[in-house]
Amino acid sequence: MDKGKAVMGMGRRWAVEFTDNSSSPSSRDIPDPLGFSRASQDQDDSALSREKKNAEANWKAQKAWEVAQAPFKNLMMMGFMMWMAGSTVHLFSIGITVSALWQPVSALQGVGKVFEPYKDSKVDLLGPKLVFVALNLVGLGLGVWKLNTLGLLPTHASDWVSSLPPAQEVEYSGGGFL
């Protein structure tokens, strides 16, 4: 039963000693073959690492532009949903309009967090951030336009003062039989 203790005390037969205590010349004392130099190998390694860093910076810039253009897809979807909701005031159209206003506002509040993974000294994020902000402002404008078409924006003095008569309709159209 003391077999394990005896092996531990004697040392392991399969262990390899990596320290070289011999007096033989080391590989560093041997000159490099003709046409080979260790300095050029180090330069190749630095060129490869530089190339990898440039490739990573290009990838980050490309992804930053993709993130910046993502609100455009949301604009198209939200515009279609607003068109489908119609111009009458009901629960569905108000919900779509509130969503159209809320999404750009929340996206504008988190611009820094959205572009945080792409921050690099070689990547210029000003252009993608400006595009991201501009597209979200267009989305916000789309929501405000929908509020106006629903008649929920106070655009006339009678909207603020109850004693004034409401604005006259410029045009009225109706369907039906004559």
N, C-alpha and C positions, 0 to 999 in steps of 0.2 A: 504494500500500500504506500510505501514511502518512495515509490518509483518517481513520481513527479518532482519531489524535493531533490532527489539525487540528480536528476537531469538539470534542474535549475542551478544547482550548486556547481556542476561541472561546466556549464556553458552549453550552448547549442552547437551541434555539429554542422548544421546547415546555415549558420549565420555567416554573413559575408562582412569582412572588414574593409571599409572604404578608405581608410587612411593609408597612405603610401609611405612606409618608413624605409624603403630601400634606397640604396645609393645610386641606382640607375638613373640615367638622364630622363627628365620628364619630357612630355610632348611639347612643352613650351620652349625647350632648348633646341628642338629640331627645327631647322629652317623650313619655311613654307616652300612647296614646289614652285617651279617656274610658272608664271602666269596667274598665281593665286596670291592674294593678300587679304589679310583679315580686315584691314581698313575698308576695302571695297565691299566686303560682306556687311560690315556695320553700316556703310552708306546705303546699301541695298535695303537693309532692314528699316532704316529711317525713311527711305523713299516709299517703301511699302506702307509704313504706318502713316506717312503723310497722305498717300493715296487713299488709304482707308478713311482717314479723317475728312478728306475732301468729298469722298463718296457719301459719308454719313451726313456731312453738311448739305450736300445736294439733295439727299433724301429728306432731310428735315425741312428744307426750303420747299420742296415739292409738296410735302404733307401739309405744311403751313398754308400754302395756296389752296389746297383742297379744302381745308377747314374754313378758310376765308370765303370760299365760294359756296359753301353748304347752305347758307341762308337763302340763296337763290331758289333752290328746290323747294324750300319752305314757302317762299313767296308764291310760287306757282300753285302749290297745293292749297294754300290759304285763300288765294284769289278765286280758285275754282269753288272752294267750299262757301265763300261769301256769295258768289254768283248763284250757287244752288240754294242758299238760304233765302234769297229773295230780298225785297225791300220793305217788307212789312215787319212791324215790331211784334215779335213773339219769342218764346223762350229759346228756340233753336238759333235764331239769328242773333240774339243777344249773347248767347253762349259762344258762338263762333266769333263774334266781334270782340268779346272780352279775351278770348284766346289769342286773337290776332294782335291785341294790344299787349297782352302779358308776355308772350314769347319774346318779342324783340327787347322789351324792357329788361327781362331777366338775362337775356343774352348779352346785352350791353353792360350789365352789372358785372358779368364774369369774363370780360375780354382777357384780362391778365391770366386767369386760370385756364382758359381755353388754349392759349398759346404757350403756356409754361413748358410743356414737353418739348417744344421746338426751339427753345432758347439756346443759342450757341453764339460764340464770338464771331463765327464766320457767316452766320445767317442773319440777314436783315429782315426783321419782322414788321417794319413800319408799313410797307405796302400791303401785306396781307391783313394787318390790323385795320388799316384805313378802309380796305374793301369790305371787311367784316362789319365794321361800324356803319358804312354807307348802306350796305344791303339791309342791315337791321333797321336803320332809319327809314328806308323805303318801306319796309314791312310795317313800321309804326305809322307811317303816313297812310298806308293802305287801310289800317284799322281806323284811323281818324276819318278817312274818306267814307268808310262804311258807317261810322257813327253819324256823319252828316247826311248820308242818303237815307238813313233810318229816321232822321229828324230828331236825333237825340243831342245834337250840339246846339248850344244857345248862340244863334247867329243873328238874331234880330233883337231890338230893344224891348219888344214885348215879351221876350223870353225871360227878361230880368225884372220887369216892372209889371205887376198884374193889372194896373189901371190903364195901360195902353192897349189899343186894339191889336189883334194878331195881324201879321203881315198878310197882304193879299196875295193869292196865288197868281203867278204870272201866266200859267198855262194849266189847263185842266183837260184831260182826255178821259173818255169813258167808252166802254163798249156796250153793245146791246142792239136791240132792234129799234128801228125808227118809228 
